[in-house]
Amino acid sequence: MKAYRFDSFDSLDELRLRDEPDPRPQRGEVLVRVHAVSLNFRDLAMLRGRYPRPCHPGLIPVSDAAGEVVDVGEGVSSFKVGDRVMGAFHPRWFGGEMPSTIQSDSYGAESDGWLCELKAVSQEAIVRAPDALTYVEASTLPCAGLTAWTALTGPTPIRAGHTVLVQGSGGVSIFALQLARAVGASVIATTSSAAKAEQLKALGASAVVNYAEDPQWGRSVRKLTGGRGVDRVVEVGGPGTIAQSLRAAAVGGEIASIGFLSTENPGIDFFQLKTSGASFRNITVGDRNGLLELGRAVQASRLKPIVDHVFAFEDAKAAFTHLESGSHLGKVVIRCVD
Ligand SMILES: NC(=O)c1ccc[n+]([C@@H]2O[C@H](COP(=O)([O-])OP(=O)(O)OC[C@H]3O[C@@H](n4cnc5c(N)ncnc54)[C@H](OP(=O)(O)O)[C@@H]3O)[C@@H](O)[C@H]2O)c1
């Protein structure tokens, strides 16, 4: 089979395509023919030295994939040849409290990921793909989709009448917009692009604020809610956006802390945090049970993931470059086999 590996994280040129022996499923494993993988900011962050956890070179990158089961090992009872599946982002977090060993499973950083043609994986580390989605679409659910799902469903699920703030037009934010709209919540979005503002409105955002032109966008968002603030902030900007997110959040609202897209880090004012009246929750994608729930929600609501561009397997480097350009809206996908 063919597989990409990052020989080092010095540059994208270190992403090399190799011929490798086909993996064989061991006891309890299935062999997946990988049809599509989707990229996430973390795949770039590793390359640019911005990933907040250790990354080991030499591994197959990319955490998110969908494909078809083509062989099963001894003792496999949950899947059969021909099943359409998606990989779980955390292959050994099934539900409940996050295991302390979670880091050692991190695809692309600590273990081989999915940018390859065939992968042998535990039957516990995959779930069925929703019937209504193509492989390309299903490949976008394991990280970006599930992260948005976790941000909106825990501990107080977002519902009709709530307002959600999403930041920018990347994979997590667009899923959060779609999932919030699916339950009848209002969505306010931010973006740095006038063209994307129109696309965000077309996807259901009731208002869009340009964060590049309006440095006090948190206040503007609060104004748009009549001064009450938003019930949930899908916080993907991190250190450079948290102060504005606190301004935008309602008393009793929640900042779901997800990302670290911003490069500046001015620090957090403790008193702003204390007096905001909002709570702060750290999100680490979500567990396998959450991915199953998301799959059912996608199927029931007929949600179609927004795929910005699909690259051929041979053009994997161009997919990384496209993601890094920030010109995408939604997800960037690589088709591994047809
Ligand atoms: N903790 C977790 O569980 C978890 C899970 C998934 C992702 N993440 C993190 O969440 C973040 C988003 O991931 P992603 O894969 O969705 O990213 P992505 O698709 O690469 O998002 C890129 C978009 O984000 C927007 N953006 C960039 N800088 C921004 C800023 N300073 N403020 C507001 N928006 C900004 C831009 O939108 P415009 O062009 O519209 O301005 C850009 O196009 C990343 O930091 C990622 O590592 C964390």
The ligand as an SDF file (V2000), in Angstrom:
LIG
                    3D

 48 52  0  0  0  0  0  0  0  0999 V2000
   -9.6550   21.0630   21.7790 N   0  0  0  0  0  0  0  0  0  0  0  0
  -10.2030   20.3230   20.8230 C   0  0  0  0  0  0  0  0  0  0  0  0
  -10.8790   19.3430   21.0930 O   0  0  0  0  0  0  0  0  0  0  0  0
  -10.0420   20.7300   19.3920 C   0  0  0  0  0  0  0  0  0  0  0  0
  -10.6580   19.9980   18.3900 C   0  0  0  0  0  0  0  0  0  0  0  0
  -10.6220   20.4690   17.0760 C   0  0  0  0  0  0  0  0  0  0  0  0
   -9.9130   21.6350   16.7910 C   0  0  0  0  0  0  0  0  0  0  0  0
   -9.2680   22.2710   17.8000 N   0  0  0  0  0  0  0  0  0  0  0  0
   -8.6000   23.5470   17.5580 C   0  0  0  0  0  0  0  0  0  0  0  0
   -9.6110   24.4670   17.1620 O   0  0  0  0  0  0  0  0  0  0  0  0
   -9.0680   25.4090   16.2450 C   0  0  0  0  0  0  0  0  0  0  0  0
   -9.8730   25.3890   14.9500 C   0  0  0  0  0  0  0  0  0  0  0  0
   -9.6090   24.1850   14.2650 O   0  0  0  0  0  0  0  0  0  0  0  0
  -10.1120   23.9690   12.7690 P   0  0  0  0  0  0  0  0  0  0  0  0
   -9.5400   22.6660   12.3250 O   0  0  0  0  0  0  0  0  0  0  0  0
  -11.5620   24.2060   12.7050 O   0  0  0  0  0  0  0  0  0  0  0  0
   -9.3400   25.1620   12.0490 O   0  0  0  0  0  0  0  0  0  0  0  0
   -9.3560   25.6800   10.5540 P   0  0  0  0  0  0  0  0  0  0  0  0
  -10.3430   24.9330    9.7380 O   0  0  0  0  0  0  0  0  0  0  0  0
   -7.9490   25.7000   10.0820 O   0  0  0  0  0  0  0  0  0  0  0  0
   -9.8740   27.1870   10.7500 O   0  0  0  0  0  0  0  0  0  0  0  0
   -9.3010   28.2260   10.0170 C   0  0  0  0  0  0  0  0  0  0  0  0
  -10.1770   29.4430   10.1090 C   0  0  0  0  0  0  0  0  0  0  0  0
  -10.1970   29.9750   11.4290 O   0  0  0  0  0  0  0  0  0  0  0  0
  -10.3750   31.3810   11.3780 C   0  0  0  0  0  0  0  0  0  0  0  0
   -9.3880   32.0440   12.2250 N   0  0  0  0  0  0  0  0  0  0  0  0
   -8.0410   32.0520   12.0840 C   0  0  0  0  0  0  0  0  0  0  0  0
   -7.4930   32.8250   13.0400 N   0  0  0  0  0  0  0  0  0  0  0  0
   -8.5100   33.3240   13.7660 C   0  0  0  0  0  0  0  0  0  0  0  0
   -8.5950   34.2100   14.8630 C   0  0  0  0  0  0  0  0  0  0  0  0
   -7.5050   34.7540   15.4110 N   0  0  0  0  0  0  0  0  0  0  0  0
   -9.8210   34.5060   15.3540 N   0  0  0  0  0  0  0  0  0  0  0  0
  -10.9410   33.9640   14.8020 C   0  0  0  0  0  0  0  0  0  0  0  0
  -10.9190   33.1230   13.7570 N   0  0  0  0  0  0  0  0  0  0  0  0
   -9.7200   32.8250   13.2510 C   0  0  0  0  0  0  0  0  0  0  0  0
  -10.2450   31.8140    9.9390 C   0  0  0  0  0  0  0  0  0  0  0  0
  -11.5820   32.0910    9.4690 O   0  0  0  0  0  0  0  0  0  0  0  0
  -11.9210   33.3790    8.5650 P   0  0  0  0  0  0  0  0  0  0  0  0
  -11.1890   33.1760    7.2810 O   0  0  0  0  0  0  0  0  0  0  0  0
  -13.4010   33.3050    8.4270 O   0  0  0  0  0  0  0  0  0  0  0  0
  -11.4690   34.5960    9.3210 O   0  0  0  0  0  0  0  0  0  0  0  0
   -9.6600   30.5850    9.2490 C   0  0  0  0  0  0  0  0  0  0  0  0
  -10.0690   30.4400    7.9430 O   0  0  0  0  0  0  0  0  0  0  0  0
   -7.6020   25.0400   16.0920 C   0  0  0  0  0  0  0  0  0  0  0  0
   -6.8160   25.7460   17.0210 O   0  0  0  0  0  0  0  0  0  0  0  0
   -7.5870   23.5510   16.4510 C   0  0  0  0  0  0  0  0  0  0  0  0
   -6.3380   23.0980   16.8630 O   0  0  0  0  0  0  0  0  0  0  0  0
   -9.3140   21.8440   19.0900 C   0  0  0  0  0  0  0  0  0  0  0  0
  1  2  1  0
  2  3  2  0
  2  4  1  0
  4  5  1  0
  4 48  2  0
  5  6  2  0
  6  7  1  0
  7  8  2  0
  8  9  1  0
  8 48  1  0
  9 10  1  0
  9 46  1  0
 10 11  1  0
 11 12  1  0
 11 44  1  0
 12 13  1  0
 13 14  1  0
 14 15  2  0
 14 16  1  0
 14 17  1  0
 17 18  1  0
 18 19  2  0
 18 20  1  0
 18 21  1  0
 21 22  1  0
 22 23  1  0
 23 24  1  0
 23 42  1  0
 24 25  1  0
 25 26  1  0
 25 36  1  0
 26 27  1  0
 26 35  1  0
 27 28  2  0
 28 29  1  0
 29 30  1  0
 29 35  2  0
 30 31  1  0
 30 32  2  0
 32 33  1  0
 33 34  2  0
 34 35  1  0
 36 37  1  0
 36 42  1  0
 37 38  1  0
 38 39  2  0
 38 40  1  0
 38 41  1  0
 42 43  1  0
 44 45  1  0
 44 46  1  0
 46 47  1  0
M  CHG  2   8   1  16  -1
M  END
$$$$
